[in-house]
Amino acid sequence: MGGALLKGWSRNAQLELSGLDMDLERLEQLSRDTGLIIRDSVAELVGNCEYILLCVKPQQMREVLELVALDIQKHQCLISIAAGIKRDTIGKWSGHTCPVVRVMPNTPALVGAGVFALCYDDRKLSPEQKESIQELFTQLGEVHVLKETYFDAFTALEATGPAYVFYFMESMVEAGVAVGFTRKQSREMVVSLLEGSAKMARESEQSAAVLREMVTSPAGTSSAAMRVLYRNAVRSSFIEAVVAAEKRSQELGAE
């Protein structure tokens, strides 16, 4: 996810991007791809950045923040994309020195079509910081400013969402192969199907249910397909999947 954000921001010549990662090979590749300045230590990185973006696993967050806490200054800002880890916890582990912003992204940020939740609940945030952060993420997609209480739900629906979509896409491609298309043909058609359907939903004032009904004529092919999906409780499975993802996000915050 950090790589996706970097690649998106690398198109903005006004930004100076610095980074540090344990995976040196990955870091060097990112530097070649994005112009990222590689820093040799956390102290050097923090000393050269106004905004410190924390793109680490939730299980690694405390260790990283305790290192950052040694050098962070009150005029800086910490931005975390870690699922589940609460803003107050990030502040505690970093010494409550500077404001903390939680961001929940998704991977389409890589192509400038991400969906982001931003949490501005920290009272230490200045109007200038809020504006700068908003501009940063608006460059990469659609931004929703939410209270932190909604972050587990947003994580389940939007941050995890591309996995659901690609799972559906994968299934549709296999269905295309099953009815006789080549895998290449099937993939191209399914991608176009999803693009067109999303565009139609975006531009229509009708609900998804009404748009589906427009395709589903009585005793037709869509009706036959819908009966199979209803019988196998596909809708319920998707709802259960999102609820399970929300629960896991809550668990990550408690670990």
Secondary structure, DSSP 8 states (H G I E B T S, - for coil): -HHHHHHHHTT-TT---EE--S-HHHHHHHHHHH--EE-SSHHHHHHT-SEEEE-S-GGGHHHHHHHHTTT--TTSEEEE--SS--HHHHHHHTTS-S-EEEEE--GGGGGT-EEEEEE---TT--HHHHHHHHHHHHTTEEEEE--GGGHHHHIIIIISHHHHHHHHHHHHHHHHHHTT--HHHHHHHHHHHHHHHHHHHHH-SS-HHHHHHHH--TTSHHHHHHHHHHHTTHHHHHHHHHHHHHHHHHHHHH-
